[in-house]
Each structure stands twice: as C-alpha cells, then as structure tokens.
Amino acid sequence: MENDIQHANIYDIALHHRFQWEEAQNSYVILFPEGMVKLHGGAGEVIKRVNGKATVGDIVTELKAAFPDAENIEADIIGMFDMAVGKAWLRKVN
C-alpha cells in the first residue's frame, strides 16, 4: 500500500468506526459494522493518538519520546498509518 503519508497530514477515525479499549480482548480494538479488528501492541499506541487534530508528525514525535529505545519507530508508525488508511479505518482530515 502506498498512501503517501506525510508528516503534515491529519487523520481521524473513519466514520462508522469506533476505537476503544476492549477488556475482554485485553487490547485496543477498532469496531465497525462488519466486525472488529484487534490491534496489537504498537498499533494501538498509534491509533489512540489519532484524534482529528494531531498531525502524523506530532504522533511520531510523541511516540519517539514515549519509546526512545524502539528502533525504526518512525517507519513503523508511518507503516501503521499506511495500513490503517488502506483498510479505511482512518480518514484524512487534511
């Protein structure tokens, strides 16, 4: 997938989707009419920061500070955005 994710882009959770902590799954999930996606580890950390206001760059900066020992974290974050946009879990605000 190549969605051309840029640091200045702003995303929000897609319409008809809901992001939440699911105690029964012990993880973050995205709920939508067709089902549910369980987000493992870092994926939940990325998506929980998507709020329709923070830029991709803001989220990258915040996660780099939160996880300073994580190698290649920026590429992983951009990859998560790319996948989430490709699967229509996120919508671009700008």
MDAnalysis code that builds the backbone (N, CA, C; Angstrom):
import MDAnalysis as mda
import numpy as np

u = mda.Universe.empty(282, n_residues=94, atom_resindex=np.repeat(np.arange(94), 3), trajectory=True)
u.add_TopologyAttr("name", ["N", "CA", "C"] * 94)
u.add_TopologyAttr("resid", np.arange(1, 95))
u.add_TopologyAttr("resname", ["MET", "GLU", "ASN", "ASP", "ILE", "GLN", "HIS", "ALA", "ASN", "ILE", "TYR", "ASP", "ILE", "ALA", "LEU", "HIS", "HIS", "ARG", "PHE", "GLN", "TRP", "GLU", "GLU", "ALA", "GLN", "ASN", "SER", "TYR", "VAL", "ILE", "LEU", "PHE", "PRO", "GLU", "GLY", "MET", "VAL", "LYS", "LEU", "HIS", "GLY", "GLY", "ALA", "GLY", "GLU", "VAL", "ILE", "LYS", "ARG", "VAL", "ASN", "GLY", "LYS", "ALA", "THR", "VAL", "GLY", "ASP", "ILE", "VAL", "THR", "GLU", "LEU", "LYS", "ALA", "ALA", "PHE", "PRO", "ASP", "ALA", "GLU", "ASN", "ILE", "GLU", "ALA", "ASP", "ILE", "ILE", "GLY", "MET", "PHE", "ASP", "MET", "ALA", "VAL", "GLY", "LYS", "ALA", "TRP", "LEU", "ARG", "LYS", "VAL", "ASN"])
u.atoms.positions = np.array([
    [0.832, -1.177, 0.000],
    [0.000, 0.000, 0.000],
    [0.878, 1.242, 0.000],
    [0.530, 2.187, -0.789],
    [1.253, 3.446, -0.831],
    [0.231, 4.569, -0.773],
    [-0.003, 5.089, 0.421],
    [-0.988, 6.149, 0.601],
    [-0.354, 7.519, 0.743],
    [0.975, 7.605, 0.543],
    [1.691, 8.871, 0.614],
    [1.417, 9.605, 1.922],
    [1.693, 8.928, 3.025],
    [1.514, 9.504, 4.354],
    [2.587, 10.565, 4.572],
    [2.161, 11.789, 4.876],
    [3.069, 12.913, 5.106],
    [2.975, 13.373, 6.563],
    [4.055, 13.932, 7.093],
    [4.071, 14.402, 8.481],
    [3.026, 15.480, 8.750],
    [2.653, 16.251, 7.748],
    [1.669, 17.329, 7.940],
    [0.220, 16.834, 7.877],
    [0.015, 15.596, 7.453],
    [-1.337, 15.055, 7.345],
    [-1.984, 14.897, 8.722],
    [-3.295, 15.074, 8.743],
    [-4.097, 14.853, 9.944],
    [-5.155, 13.817, 9.600],
    [-5.308, 12.839, 10.480],
    [-6.289, 11.779, 10.277],
    [-7.214, 11.693, 11.478],
    [-8.361, 11.086, 11.242],
    [-9.313, 10.792, 12.308],
    [-9.839, 9.382, 12.068],
    [-10.478, 8.836, 13.079],
    [-11.090, 7.516, 12.931],
    [-12.187, 7.643, 11.869],
    [-12.264, 6.671, 10.993],
    [-13.243, 6.711, 9.902],
    [-14.667, 6.716, 10.446],
    [-15.553, 7.298, 9.666],
    [-16.971, 7.290, 10.019],
    [-17.441, 5.848, 10.156],
    [-18.325, 5.620, 11.086],
    [-18.891, 4.290, 11.347],
    [-17.872, 3.324, 11.947],
    [-16.782, 3.847, 12.451],
    [-15.773, 3.058, 13.149],
    [-15.614, 3.638, 14.555],
    [-15.277, 2.783, 15.490],
    [-15.033, 3.251, 16.851],
    [-13.772, 2.577, 17.377],
    [-12.924, 3.361, 17.997],
    [-11.690, 2.874, 18.596],
    [-11.891, 2.844, 20.106],
    [-11.537, 1.734, 20.738],
    [-11.703, 1.646, 22.187],
    [-10.848, 0.526, 22.762],
    [-10.645, 0.598, 24.097],
    [-10.010, -0.482, 24.829],
    [-11.075, -1.550, 25.069],
    [-10.773, -2.769, 24.756],
    [-11.708, -3.882, 24.937],
    [-11.124, -4.813, 25.993],
    [-11.700, -4.746, 27.188],
    [-11.199, -5.540, 28.311],
    [-11.189, -7.033, 27.990],
    [-12.242, -7.520, 27.351],
    [-12.324, -8.953, 27.026],
    [-11.188, -9.396, 26.101],
    [-10.719, -8.489, 25.238],
    [-9.626, -8.794, 24.311],
    [-8.262, -8.430, 24.906],
    [-8.298, -7.662, 25.996],
    [-7.082, -7.139, 26.635],
    [-6.224, -6.366, 25.629],
    [-6.910, -5.584, 24.798],
    [-6.208, -4.778, 23.800],
    [-7.147, -3.707, 23.253],
    [-6.541, -2.786, 22.494],
    [-7.352, -1.816, 21.767],
    [-7.956, -2.494, 20.553],
    [-9.138, -2.040, 20.184],
    [-9.824, -2.589, 19.014],
    [-10.431, -1.456, 18.204],
    [-10.694, -1.740, 16.950],
    [-11.498, -0.869, 16.104],
    [-12.757, -1.648, 15.783],
    [-13.890, -1.065, 16.143],
    [-15.190, -1.679, 15.882],
    [-15.819, -0.999, 14.674],
    [-16.452, -1.782, 13.830],
    [-17.137, -1.249, 12.669],
    [-18.286, -2.188, 12.340],
    [-19.240, -1.769, 11.498],
    [-20.430, -2.588, 11.267],
    [-20.147, -4.037, 10.856],
    [-19.073, -4.257, 10.126],
    [-18.779, -5.614, 9.647],
    [-18.021, -6.453, 10.662],
    [-17.565, -5.851, 11.764],
    [-16.822, -6.644, 12.728],
    [-15.911, -5.831, 13.611],
    [-14.785, -6.445, 13.967],
    [-13.842, -5.853, 14.906],
    [-12.427, -6.249, 14.496],
    [-11.494, -5.323, 14.711],
    [-10.074, -5.601, 14.488],
    [-9.363, -5.404, 15.819],
    [-8.643, -6.415, 16.249],
    [-7.835, -6.326, 17.462],
    [-6.480, -5.752, 17.079],
    [-6.086, -4.682, 17.767],
    [-4.818, -4.018, 17.474],
    [-3.763, -4.475, 18.478],
    [-2.689, -4.999, 17.979],
    [-1.620, -5.494, 18.834],
    [-0.620, -4.389, 19.140],
    [-0.145, -4.359, 20.375],
    [0.961, -3.516, 20.813],
    [1.001, -2.116, 20.265],
    [2.005, -1.870, 19.440],
    [2.257, -0.543, 18.907],
    [1.135, 0.015, 18.061],
    [0.365, -0.842, 17.410],
    [-0.739, -0.356, 16.577],
    [-1.742, 0.430, 17.416],
    [-2.068, -0.083, 18.600],
    [-2.978, 0.620, 19.497],
    [-2.398, 1.933, 19.979],
    [-1.079, 1.951, 20.217],
    [-0.413, 3.184, 20.656],
    [-0.492, 4.269, 19.586],
    [-0.410, 3.872, 18.323],
    [-0.521, 4.841, 17.231],
    [-1.958, 5.326, 17.122],
    [-2.898, 4.410, 17.002],
    [-4.290, 4.779, 16.727],
    [-4.911, 5.559, 17.889],
    [-4.508, 5.277, 19.123],
    [-5.109, 6.019, 20.241],
    [-4.723, 7.495, 20.220],
    [-3.720, 7.859, 19.457],
    [-3.304, 9.257, 19.341],
    [-3.945, 9.963, 18.140],
    [-4.644, 9.233, 17.316],
    [-5.327, 9.803, 16.151],
    [-6.622, 10.439, 16.646],
    [-6.715, 11.757, 16.492],
    [-7.860, 12.470, 17.074],
    [-8.453, 13.551, 16.169],
    [-8.024, 13.611, 14.919],
    [-8.535, 14.633, 14.019],
    [-7.872, 15.985, 14.192],
    [-6.884, 16.073, 15.102],
    [-6.186, 17.341, 15.348],
    [-4.672, 17.179, 15.245],
    [-4.142, 16.082, 15.769],
    [-2.695, 15.852, 15.759],
    [-2.237, 15.456, 14.358],
    [-1.110, 16.028, 13.946],
    [-0.542, 15.631, 12.657],
    [0.191, 14.299, 12.827],
    [0.485, 13.665, 11.714],
    [1.293, 12.454, 11.742],
    [2.632, 12.771, 12.416],
    [3.207, 13.926, 12.096],
    [4.464, 14.339, 12.705],
    [4.371, 14.485, 14.213],
    [3.246, 15.031, 14.700],
    [3.031, 15.150, 16.146],
    [3.038, 13.763, 16.793],
    [2.365, 12.838, 16.155],
    [2.259, 11.473, 16.694],
    [3.616, 10.781, 16.671],
    [4.360, 10.961, 15.594],
    [5.712, 10.391, 15.508],
    [6.574, 10.941, 16.649],
    [6.546, 12.252, 16.842],
    [7.350, 12.888, 17.895],
    [6.962, 12.355, 19.273],
    [5.666, 12.261, 19.533],
    [5.189, 11.783, 20.826],
    [5.604, 10.333, 21.081],
    [5.486, 9.493, 20.068],
    [5.848, 8.089, 20.249],
    [7.352, 7.879, 20.341],
    [8.123, 8.683, 19.624],
    [9.586, 8.603, 19.766],
    [10.000, 8.945, 21.195],
    [9.339, 9.938, 21.795],
    [9.643, 10.326, 23.176],
    [9.180, 9.249, 24.162],
    [8.032, 8.643, 23.887],
    [7.491, 7.624, 24.790],
    [8.269, 6.313, 24.728],
    [8.838, 6.008, 23.563],
    [9.544, 4.748, 23.356],
    [10.923, 5.022, 22.742],
    [11.819, 5.656, 23.511],
    [13.112, 6.084, 22.950],
    [14.021, 4.943, 22.499],
    [13.817, 3.751, 23.007],
    [14.681, 2.625, 22.644],
    [14.173, 1.831, 21.438],
    [12.998, 2.182, 20.941],
    [12.422, 1.448, 19.808],
    [13.147, 1.826, 18.516],
    [13.746, 0.846, 17.887],
    [14.450, 1.081, 16.628],
    [13.455, 1.194, 15.478],
    [13.744, 2.054, 14.541],
    [12.913, 2.228, 13.331],
    [11.465, 2.572, 13.650],
    [11.230, 3.233, 14.771],
    [9.852, 3.508, 15.186],
    [9.119, 4.395, 14.181],
    [9.809, 5.360, 13.591],
    [9.134, 6.243, 12.637],
    [8.608, 5.460, 11.442],
    [9.411, 4.562, 10.913],
    [8.968, 3.735, 9.786],
    [7.786, 2.859, 10.184],
    [7.800, 2.340, 11.406],
    [6.687, 1.511, 11.883],
    [5.405, 2.326, 12.008],
    [5.537, 3.553, 12.504],
    [4.365, 4.424, 12.661],
    [3.780, 4.777, 11.295],
    [4.628, 5.172, 10.369],
    [4.167, 5.501, 9.018],
    [3.535, 4.270, 8.374],
    [4.130, 3.122, 8.590],
    [3.562, 1.872, 8.067],
    [2.189, 1.582, 8.645],
    [2.008, 1.868, 9.933],
    [0.700, 1.664, 10.559],
    [-0.332, 2.610, 9.962],
    [0.046, 3.877, 9.771],
    [-0.871, 4.814, 9.120],
    [-1.225, 4.318, 7.718],
    [-0.224, 3.895, 6.982],
    [-0.439, 3.419, 5.614],
    [-1.436, 2.260, 5.601],
    [-1.252, 1.302, 6.492],
    [-2.156, 0.152, 6.549],
    [-3.563, 0.576, 6.971],
    [-3.661, 1.420, 8.012],
    [-4.964, 1.831, 8.527],
    [-5.750, 2.651, 7.504],
    [-5.062, 3.500, 6.752],
    [-5.729, 4.259, 5.690],
    [-6.150, 3.309, 4.569],
    [-5.276, 2.393, 4.206],
    [-5.588, 1.425, 3.152],
    [-6.784, 0.543, 3.483],
    [-6.961, 0.250, 4.763],
    [-8.086, -0.584, 5.200],
    [-9.323, 0.252, 5.551],
    [-9.218, 1.563, 5.364],
    [-10.323, 2.514, 5.598],
    [-10.711, 2.613, 7.070],
    [-9.759, 2.392, 7.984],
    [-10.006, 2.598, 9.408],
    [-9.853, 4.065, 9.766],
    [-9.051, 4.782, 8.965],
    [-8.812, 6.196, 9.195],
    [-9.242, 6.995, 7.976],
    [-9.644, 8.238, 8.228],
    [-9.958, 9.151, 7.121],
    [-9.085, 10.375, 7.262],
    [-8.660, 10.895, 6.138],
    [-7.794, 12.074, 6.121],
    [-8.623, 13.315, 6.362],
    [-8.192, 14.143, 7.312],
    [-8.871, 15.397, 7.627],
    [-8.272, 16.523, 6.804],
    [-6.942, 16.501, 6.633],
    [-6.283, 17.488, 5.758],
    [-5.167, 16.838, 4.975],
])
